[in-house]
């Protein structure tokens, strides 16, 4: 009984000590989260810029296609 009580106390202390996070650990984690958020924000801004460029290119392509179609139709009518 006494031996199992010592084992139980040792296991409880190990769980308590392993489960506690220090303020330094939490600060380091907060810094990593902030860096990850900044990276995600930069990626989102870059993606939005890329989407805008792609939309402009698509509009230009559609305008060129329409112009070529009109030129072709005019040539066919002559």
C-alpha positions in Angstrom: 0.0 0.0 0.0 2.8 2.4 0.9 4.7 1.6 -2.3 1.7 2.2 -4.5 1.0 5.5 -2.7 4.5 6.6 -3.5 4.1 5.6 -7.1 0.8 7.4 -7.3 2.3 10.6 -5.8 5.3 10.5 -8.2 3.0 10.0 -11.2 0.8 12.9 -10.0 3.8 15.2 -9.7 5.1 14.2 -13.1 1.7 15.0 -14.7 1.5 18.3 -12.9 5.0 19.3 -13.9 4.7 18.1 -17.5 1.3 19.9 -17.9 2.4 23.3 -16.8 3.6 25.8 -19.5 5.7 28.7 -18.5 5.1 32.3 -19.5 8.1 32.1 -21.7 6.7 29.1 -23.5 3.4 30.9 -24.0 5.2 34.1 -25.2 7.2 32.1 -27.7 4.0 30.4 -28.9 2.3 33.8 -29.3 5.3 35.1 -31.3 5.1 32.0 -33.6 1.3 32.5 -34.1 1.8 36.2 -34.9 4.5 35.4 -37.5 2.2 32.7 -39.0 -0.6 35.2 -39.2 1.6 37.8 -40.8 2.7 35.3 -43.4 -0.9 34.3 -44.1 -1.9 37.9 -44.5 1.0 38.5 -46.9 0.0 35.4 -48.9 -3.6 36.6 -49.0 -2.6 40.0 -50.3 -0.3 38.4 -52.9 -3.1 36.1 -54.0 -5.5 39.0 -54.3 -3.0 40.9 -56.4 -2.5 37.9 -58.6 -6.2 37.4 -59.1 -6.5 41.1 -60.1 -3.8 40.6 -62.7 -5.4 37.4 -64.0 -8.8 39.1 -64.3 -7.2 42.0 -66.3 -5.4 39.5 -68.6 -8.7 37.6 -69.1 -10.5 40.8 -70.0 -7.9 41.7 -72.5 -8.0 38.2 -74.0 -11.7 38.3 -74.4 -11.6 41.7 -76.0 -8.9 40.5 -78.5 -11.0 37.4 -79.2 -14.1 39.5 -80.0 -12.0 41.8 -82.2 -10.6 38.9 -84.1 -14.1 37.4 -84.5 -15.4 40.7 -85.9 -12.5 40.9 -88.3 -13.1 37.4 -89.5 -16.8 38.0 -90.0 -16.0 41.2 -92.0 -13.6 39.3 -94.2 -16.1 36.5 -94.8 -18.9 39.0 -95.8 -16.7 40.7 -98.5 
